[in-house]
Amino acid sequence: MERRRRPAKSQYLNRVITYMREHLQENLTLTQIAREAGLSESYLNAVFKECIKCAPMDYYINMKMEQACYLLCNTDLHIYQVAQHLGYENQYYFSRAFKKVLGVPPKKYKEMPGIPAVSMQVSC
């Protein structure tokens, strides 16, 4: 009998990262992400930590903050609108999450001259 081969970790990662990117406007949970990938939560965590060196939820939040930076710098959206666009029901929770990742609140970030580029590797 032929054994089915498990896809490579990179295939799981690509699928999960694509799913995360397509759902930035939502508040995904680790359970939802793992289910989409067809993996257990613990295995998904292990794959991310081994390959990317951070937890999947940290990576997802960083993706959201990368998008927030883009929206703050390249649109006329208000902070509450950016928060809503990224699935945050509360502007203040969004601001705390933004500051935790970037070190400054979104309002201050938006006002900075020569706004620094955001890298996914910075916060993970």
Order of alpha helices (4+ residues) and beta strands (2+ residues): alpha-alpha-alpha-alpha-alpha-alpha-alpha-alpha
